[in-house]
Amino acid sequence: MGNAIAMAESRYIRWFEHTGLTDIAEVGGKAASLGEMYRNLAPQGIRVPNGFTITAAAYRTVLDHAGAGEPLRELLHDISNADSDQLGKAAAQARKLVYEAGLPDDLAREIASAYVELCEQYGPQLRVAVRSSATAEDLPNASFAGQHDSFLNIGDKDGLLDACRRCFASLFTERAISYRERNGFDHFKVYLAIAVMKMVRADLASSGVMFTLDTDSGFRDVVFINSAFGLGENIVQGTVDPDEFFVHKPTFEQGHRCVLRRQLGAKQQTLVCDEDLNSQELHNIDTPDARRRHYSLSDDEVLTLADYAIKTEKHYSAQRGDDCPMDIEWAKDGDDEQLYLLQARPETVASQKPRNQLERHRFRDKPDREALLAEGRAIGAGIASGKLRRINSADELVKFKDGEVLFAESTSPDWGPAMRRAAALVTERGGRTCHAAIVAREFGIPAVVGIGAHGGQLRDGVEVTLSCAEGDVGRVYAGDIPFDVETIELDDVPRPDTRIMINLGSPEQAFRLSALPCDGIGLARMEFIVSEHIKAHPMALACPDRVEDETERRRIAALTEHYASGADFFIQKLSEGIGTIAAAFYPRPVIVRTSDFKTNEYARLIGGASFEPREENPMLGFRGASRYAHPAYAEGFALECAALARAREEMGLTNIKVMIPFCRRIPEGEKVLQAMTEHGLRPGENGLEIYVMCEIPNNVVQIDAFSQLFDGISIGSNDLTQLVLGVDRDSDIVAFDFDERDPGVLEMIRQAVEGAQRNGIPAGICGEAPSNYPEVAEYLVKLGIDSISLSPDALLRTIERVVAIERAMGKSQ
């Protein structure tokens, strides 16, 4: 800056280049962080808009010059006992008092001079953002986010001076007063500074927020990015459903620049500025349908932001001397097409939760599907019940009562005092970082956001139960449904010698479950990802011209609209689902089983009826390994292999192992391995291990031969029991004969485990038997099985059971 020395000596102005985290008392948390970023992150290639701060000393001068201090004290003397109407009146009078105090002449001159200098750097057409910065803001235990006013689109000196007066006055908004009361801050020991900075024209492009952890689970190995078109306030307020992106930090830093997972948001509206300078008016316009169907960021831009986020987290962690997950605002400038960081503060909710505790909410009985009223995105993992109260505007909050479930289109910071009294929140709009989601996490209450058209089924005043304990999908049920809450100290859970793993098919649950004391994933079910996230038959995507039904062809065209081909759509979606699970447990092993649908299940996928034969007994038909090299499915298997290869090679998730199901004969296994090699999955290359399910009697009888072909086995006790006993496990009529404890079944398991041990390969089990039957768990441990994999809800009780068995055997310490 040409006049930096003069500015550094100013009474009231401090440029970002002369500001850092040690200056919070003078410039407030937001401006201190902006200065810290500009001084330390910009040299690392991170774009941060330049600007200056009008210090807290200026605010104190304004009050002293006008003699406003004592009248303010009288107004707020007994505000803690005020009702909402009294609070509103006192806040309005306080703001009027501060605004009408004006700006002393010397302060106004310094602001104007600094503004001229900033225009010299960026050009005479510069528009600036005027952002409040409280001196207690952005502290680890209180964010102050959204409590004070900021103003955009300021284009001349007079507009800037007026915006500064409004910023000072906003220290006494009703929400700011309430926030300070709730957090124990003295109203007269919190001062307001103002950051004036180049405005990034996100109204012409996109903007959003990002976190260096997953905001729901607290999982710290990802960068989580939200994005929408226009200014970012829509995301904060929950006015739109944003695009979501995840990047895995460990593999990104190893050089694997790849988006881990993405979800297209509706992005219903775009927040833009009035083109008139200083109008300060923001307008929401409907986002055109064609634009909504596109992501608001390219992959390269997502990865650039992830790089910014990781560098920011490392810098702040070094400053604090401890891990410091960050909450970061960013924007893309529509003028220069560059990405900028606008703010960075320590994340204050998910990062503060105990990392060694597991609080588990469970329904005592599974709710009836008939009771389901609405579904949306789950925030948190809890369950809550209460009377549903529809709120359409801030004026209606007076009728909201403690312990009710607040239901609204979206929420805003003005609603904070009522929201903290809610049992739970439901919104029609919003994503995982909307205002309602942020407040729900801060207050520790469950929320279901973005229920959309389902809102029409919710009736004001009825009793509902809201559940976020069933994965990523949050549900609202009719009635008061009983549930239990259990708190588990994970540090107290013993670890047995036998490896205990979990079965998982849902990427949405992976980050939350990664905290469990397990040794990895023993069975990741690929078909769950296909049915829930892809929805179309692999062959229908590989060969859409062979889909016979016109309606099905249109559905496939809609799914793949923005992809080069149906194959690209399948590979990206499947690799992201697999990758999410592998990233959650990285570097622990994740064994991914290739698709194991039966023909009747494949046929139910979009386009599936054109490719699947009708079978009398699909359980024993065209399934598993028999499909993979067969002409009827070879192209579909090629897509599965491509997705696995992408997750391992491009994403860098080499903890993925692959498992082949229902491999009947050795020649069949040889064909599958040859096909995998041709499709880029060469056994042993880059540490790739390929397991086989041991679930057919022939797998046991020929265990020596299968052990030479594959790197490990996993016993599928469900199918093995079915085939040993000759019982169709899908038949209710003969279900009484299906028993994994039968001596014949246990003998087959013994032979399989001992055969694997004889050949030096690991043997595990991924069926339900050891979690359902203590005697089966004991039998397996005594056999010396390498691993037991089971459903997450059976993990802790099985660990306790296995430890007791091992201690009785003299194995566990």
Buried (B, 14 or more C-beta within 10 A) or exposed (E): BEBEEEBEEBEBBBBBBBBBBEBBBBBBBBBBBBBBBBBBBBEEEBBBBBBBBBBBBBBEBBBEBBEBEEBBEEBBEEBEEBEBEEBBEBBBBBBEBBBEBBBBEBBBEBBBBBBEBBBEEBEEEBBBBBBBBBBBBBBBEBBBBBBBBBBBBBBBBEBBBBBBBBBBBBBBBBBBBBBBBEEEBEBEEBBBBBBBBBBBBBBBBBBBBBBBBBBBBBBBBBBBBBBBBBBBBBBBBBBBBBBBBBBBBBBBEEEBBBBBBBBBBBBBBBBBBBEEBBBBEBEBEEBEEEEBBBBBBEBEBBBBBBBBBBBBBBBBBEBEEEEBBBBBBBBBBBEEEBBBBBBBBBBBBBBBEEEEEBBBBBBEEEBEEEBBBBBBBBBBBBBBBBBBBBBEEBEEBEEBEEEBBBBBBBBBBBBBBBBBBBBBBBBBBBBBBBBBBBBBBBBEBBBBBBBBEBBEEBEEEEBBBBBBBBBBBBBBBBEEBEBEEEEBEBEEBBBBEBBBBBBBBBBBBBBBBBBBBBBBBBBBBBBBBBBBBBBBBBBBBBBBEEBEEEEBBEBBEEBBEEBEEBBBBBBBBBBBBBBBBBBBBBEBBBBBBBBBBBBBBBBEBBBBBBBBEEBEEBBBBBBBBBBBBBEEBBBBBBBBBBBBBBBBBBBBBBBBBBBBBBBBBBEBBEBBBEBBEEBBBBBEEEEBBBBBBBBBBBBBBBBEBBBEBBBBBBBBBBBBBBBBBEBBBEEEEEEEEBBBEBEEBBEBBBBBBBBBBEBEBBBBBBBBBBBBBBEBBBBBBBBBBBBBBBBBEBBBEBBEBBBBBBEEEEBBE
